[in-house]
């Protein structure tokens, strides 16, 4: 298991919102630091971007028959880049940097319940302070859920942060004056490790095509000869 991972801002690592995803919270609970690349700056992660581009070209992804073949080719190209292709002094990356083969931190799914830390995940989340606008019904949106904070606040811009000890969202002004506390029941160990913190919005699928009726199913023509 790595000490840290560098990821982009696309799903499932990042989101269009301003709070970390449940996947990121799960990793923080495992003690893995998540480093997000700055949006629209692939040059800040140039080595990975170039490696992915090389793997895509070598695997000839456009010629793959299905996702399974694509995965097999990408896995093989990754192996060649790491273990075969000469990189430094004629050595492959694996030969030049053997210490990167394993972090020394082992992970087994069956041990996760004993090693995963809810306080670690909540401590990271507590570093965020986000802004929300209260709608006409006195509600704000958190994790794609509407949460009521009171109609006296409607139209106001409020700040939201987490109390990691009481596991509650604090709704306050910029000076820290608290307006409201919201129980954060979605931030349980079960919900985070189950990747079920936010309410995910699913786009509706394509409408089924209307079946063409046969001649026998068409209504009789009563217009006369």
VONUMAR-397568 format. One line per field, with one value per residue (C-alpha): residue number from 1; x, y, z. Coordinates in Angstrom, 1 decimal. Layout:
BEGIN
n c(NUM;...) $
u c(X;...) $
v c(Y;...) $
w c(Z;...) $
REM end
This chain:
BEGIN
n c(1;2;3;4;5;6;7;8;9;10;11;12;13;14;15;16;17;18;19;20;21;22;23;24;25;26;27;28;29;30;31;32;33;34;35;36;37;38;39;40;41;42;43;44;45;46;47;48;49;50;51;52;53;54;55;56;57;58;59;60;61;62;63;64;65;66;67;68;69;70;71;72;73;74;75;76;77;78;79;80;81;82;83;84;85;86;87;88;89;90;91;92;93;94;95;96;97;98;99;100;101;102;103;104;105;106;107;108;109;110;111;112;113;114;115;116;117;118;119;120;121;122;123;124;125;126;127;128;129;130;131;132;133;134;135;136;137;138;139;140;141;142;143;144;145;146;147;148;149;150;151;152;153;154;155;156;157;158;159;160;161;162;163;164;165;166;167;168;169;170;171;172;173;174;175;176;177;178;179;180;181;182;183;184;185;186;187;188;189;190;191;192;193;194;195;196;197;198;199;200;201;202;203;204;205;206;207;208;209;210;211;212;213;214;215;216;217;218;219;220;221;222;223;224;225) $
u c(0.0;1.5;2.1;0.5;-1.1;-1.2;-4.5;-6.4;-9.7;-11.9;-14.3;-13.9;-10.8;-12.1;-15.3;-16.8;-17.7;-15.5;-15.4;-13.4;-15.1;-15.8;-13.0;-10.5;-11.9;-11.5;-7.9;-7.2;-8.7;-6.1;-3.4;-2.8;-2.3;-4.1;-2.5;-4.7;-3.2;-4.1;-7.0;-6.1;-2.3;-1.2;2.4;2.5;2.2;4.1;5.8;2.5;0.8;3.6;3.6;-0.1;0.3;3.0;0.9;-2.0;0.1;1.9;-1.4;-3.1;-6.3;-8.4;-8.0;-9.2;-12.3;-13.6;-12.7;-11.1;-8.7;-7.9;-7.1;-4.8;-2.9;-2.5;-1.3;1.3;2.5;2.8;4.9;7.2;7.6;8.5;10.4;11.8;12.3;15.8;15.5;18.7;22.1;20.5;18.4;14.7;12.8;12.3;16.0;17.1;14.6;14.0;12.8;9.7;8.6;6.8;6.2;6.6;3.0;0.8;-2.9;-5.4;-9.1;-9.9;-7.8;-9.3;-11.9;-9.1;-6.8;-9.1;-9.4;-12.6;-10.8;-8.2;-10.8;-12.7;-9.6;-8.8;-12.4;-12.3;-9.6;-12.2;-14.4;-16.8;-19.5;-23.1;-26.0;-29.2;-32.2;-35.7;-36.7;-33.9;-31.8;-28.3;-26.8;-24.2;-23.1;-26.0;-28.4;-30.7;-30.1;-32.4;-30.7;-33.7;-35.7;-34.2;-30.9;-32.5;-30.5;-27.5;-24.0;-22.9;-19.8;-19.8;-17.2;-17.0;-16.7;-14.8;-15.4;-19.2;-19.4;-21.6;-21.6;-21.3;-23.1;-21.6;-20.6;-17.2;-16.3;-17.1;-20.5;-22.5;-26.0;-26.8;-25.5;-26.3;-25.8;-23.5;-24.8;-23.5;-19.9;-19.9;-17.2;-19.7;-20.8;-17.3;-15.8;-18.8;-18.3;-21.8;-21.4;-22.8;-26.0;-24.9;-26.8;-27.4;-28.1;-31.2;-30.4;-31.7;-35.4;-36.3;-37.2;-40.9;-41.5;-42.8;-46.2;-47.1;-49.9;-52.0;-51.7;-52.8;-56.3;-58.9;-59.5;-63.1;-63.0;-64.8;-63.9) $
v c(0.0;3.4;6.3;8.7;8.8;11.6;11.8;14.0;15.8;13.4;10.9;8.9;10.6;14.2;15.9;19.1;20.0;21.4;18.5;15.3;12.2;9.1;7.3;10.0;9.8;6.0;6.4;9.0;6.5;4.0;6.5;7.1;10.8;12.0;14.7;16.3;17.7;21.4;21.5;22.0;21.7;18.2;19.5;19.3;15.5;15.2;11.8;10.1;11.9;10.8;7.3;7.0;8.4;5.9;3.0;4.1;4.2;0.9;-0.9;0.4;0.9;1.8;-1.8;-3.6;-5.7;-5.1;-3.7;-7.0;-7.0;-3.3;-4.1;-7.0;-4.9;-1.9;-4.3;-5.8;-2.4;-1.2;-4.3;-3.7;0.0;-0.9;-4.2;-4.4;-1.0;0.4;3.6;4.5;3.2;0.4;-0.7;-0.9;1.2;-1.8;-2.6;1.0;1.6;-1.7;0.0;1.1;-2.5;-2.4;0.3;-2.1;-1.4;-4.4;-4.4;-7.1;-6.5;-8.8;-6.7;-3.3;-3.2;-3.3;-0.9;1.7;4.9;7.0;9.8;10.1;10.5;13.1;15.0;15.5;16.6;19.0;21.0;22.1;25.2;25.5;28.1;27.5;29.8;29.2;28.7;30.1;27.1;27.6;24.7;24.1;21.2;18.9;15.7;16.2;16.2;19.1;20.1;22.5;25.3;27.7;30.2;33.2;32.4;32.2;34.2;34.3;33.0;30.8;28.8;25.1;23.1;19.9;19.3;16.0;15.2;15.6;14.5;17.4;20.1;23.6;26.3;29.7;33.1;34.2;35.3;31.9;32.7;29.5;29.6;25.9;22.4;19.5;15.9;14.2;10.7;10.0;10.2;6.9;4.2;2.0;4.6;5.8;2.4;1.4;4.5;5.6;9.1;11.3;10.9;10.0;11.5;9.0;10.3;8.7;6.1;6.4;6.0;2.6;2.6;2.1;-1.3;-1.3;-2.9;-5.7;-5.4;-7.8;-5.4;-2.3;-1.1;-1.9;0.8;1.8;4.6;2.4;1.6) $
w c(0.0;-1.0;1.4;-1.0;-4.4;-7.0;-8.9;-11.3;-10.6;-12.6;-11.2;-8.9;-7.5;-7.7;-8.4;-9.7;-6.1;-3.4;-0.9;-1.3;-2.7;-0.5;-2.4;-1.2;2.4;2.3;1.3;4.1;6.5;5.4;6.0;2.3;1.4;-1.7;-3.8;-6.4;-9.6;-10.2;-12.7;-16.4;-15.7;-16.9;-17.0;-13.3;-13.6;-16.8;-16.2;-15.6;-18.6;-20.9;-19.6;-20.2;-23.7;-24.5;-23.1;-25.2;-28.4;-27.7;-26.9;-30.1;-28.1;-31.1;-32.4;-29.2;-29.6;-26.1;-22.7;-21.6;-24.5;-23.8;-20.1;-21.1;-23.6;-21.1;-18.4;-20.7;-21.9;-18.3;-17.5;-20.5;-19.6;-16.0;-16.3;-19.8;-21.5;-20.8;-18.8;-16.8;-17.7;-19.8;-16.8;-16.6;-14.1;-11.9;-11.9;-11.4;-8.5;-6.8;-3.6;-5.5;-6.0;-2.6;-0.1;2.8;3.8;3.3;2.7;3.0;2.6;5.5;7.8;6.8;9.6;12.2;10.4;8.8;10.8;10.9;12.9;10.2;7.4;9.5;10.4;6.7;6.0;8.9;7.0;4.4;4.7;1.8;0.9;0.2;-0.8;1.1;-1.2;-0.9;1.2;3.7;2.4;1.3;-0.7;0.9;-0.9;-3.4;-0.5;0.5;4.2;6.0;7.8;8.4;6.3;8.1;6.3;2.8;0.2;2.4;1.6;4.5;5.3;6.1;8.0;9.9;13.6;13.6;17.2;17.2;13.5;12.6;9.9;11.3;9.3;10.2;8.9;7.7;11.3;12.7;14.3;14.2;12.8;12.7;13.4;11.1;12.1;9.6;9.7;6.3;7.6;9.4;8.9;7.2;4.7;3.9;3.4;1.4;-0.8;-0.1;1.3;-1.5;-3.3;-6.8;-9.6;-12.5;-15.9;-17.4;-20.0;-23.6;-24.1;-25.5;-29.2;-29.9;-31.4;-34.9;-34.9;-37.4;-39.9;-37.7;-34.7;-36.6;-36.1;-38.7;-41.4;-41.0;-43.5;-46.1;-49.7) $
REM end
